[in-house]
Amino acid sequence: MIVTFDKQYLKELYETGTTSEKKYRFQPDIAKRYKRCVSYLISVSRKEELYRFNSLNFEALHGDKSGLYSIRVNDKYRIEFSLDEDTENPMLTVCNIVELNNHYK
């Protein structure tokens, strides 16, 4: 998949493992797991392939977050993202990461 980042701090966190904004500081373990999860997103060509990774708990979100999908970083955090699948060429998928958030807040 081609992955894009909706917010600058998400891109910084993936590229450097840290962010310049104090509001979005994460523990080193969360940053490491986040990078690994984004790497999984990059490595697959279709969303169905994410089901292979049981630890990701890939799911479509409902309610006010309808149209978004999520994968788990750990028990507490998840990555929320949207998918734009090209129907003519199913191998090209753009994944826009919207948020890394605390699932229980």
Order of alpha helices (4+ residues) and beta strands (2+ residues): beta-alpha-alpha-beta-beta-beta-beta
